[in-house]
């Protein structure tokens, strides 16, 4: 193409965003900024993932949401690939659910 157009990327505290990309482990990086409030969950498709601090907070094979090194919320599966296990794709909508 003759000219490339840079589209705005809306990164924000939520509550809604989307899956931006995946890392080499299959963790989904979202457009939502972390950290989430205590007790929050991240909704993606039919899944509701607890937002936790570390992978050790869930059993092997269980999904979770955490704040990644870039400060964005990420979806992961302990000892697995969230992309494969949860059947995720780029652009899929996510929603931060906070406790009442």
N, C-alpha and C positions, 0 to 999 in steps of 0.2 A: 504494500500500500504506500501511497505517496505521503500521507500524513497519519501519524498515530494520534489517537485521542485518548487522553488519560481520564478515566472515569473516577468520580469521587468514591472513596471507600469510607463508609460510615462505621467507625468504631465507636462503641459507646457502652455505657453502663447497663443498657437494656431497657426494658425487659425482653425485647425481641431482637434477634439477629439471624445469622446464618453460618453454615460451615464454610469457612474461607479456603482451607487447604488441609492436607494431611502431612504428617511427618513420616520419616522412614519406618517408624514402628506401627503405623496405622492409627495413631492418635489424631482425632479431628480437632483442628484449631478453628475457633469461632471468631466472630466479630465482636463478641461481648467482652468488655473489660472486667477483670476481677479486682479484688476478691469478692465473692458473693457474700451476702449476709449469712450468719449462722443458721443452719437448718434448711437452707435453700436446696432446691432440686432443679435440674435442667431437663426440660421436656424436648424430645426430638422424636418425631413420628409417634409410635406407640410406647416409647421408652421414657421412663422418668428416672434420671440418674441422680444419686445423692452428690452434693457438692462437698468434697472432703479435702483434707490437707495433704494426705499422702496415699500412695498405692497400698501401703500396709493397713490402711483403714478398711479394706475389703478383702474378701477371700479370693484366691486365685480363680480367674475366669469371670469375676464379677465386674460390672461396669461402674464407673464413677466419673465425676466432673471435678476438675481441679484448676487452679490458676497456674498457667505455664510460665516459663522464664521470660516471655515477652509481655507478661501481664494480662494476657487474654485467657478466657475460659477455654479449656480443652476437654474433650470427651475421650476416655480411655477404657480399656479392659485390662485388668491386672493379668500379666503374663499372656497377653493376647493382643489382637488387633481390633480396635473398635470399628474400623472401616469394614472388616470382614464379619465380625460377630454380630454387629448391630445393623449391618447392610446399609452403611451411610454413604453419602455422595456429596460432592461439592455443591453448594447452593441450597442444601436442605435447610429449612427454617428451624430455628431453635428458640425456646422461650424459657426465661428464668422464672421459676416459681418460688415465691418467698412465703415463709410461714405467716399465718394470720396474726 
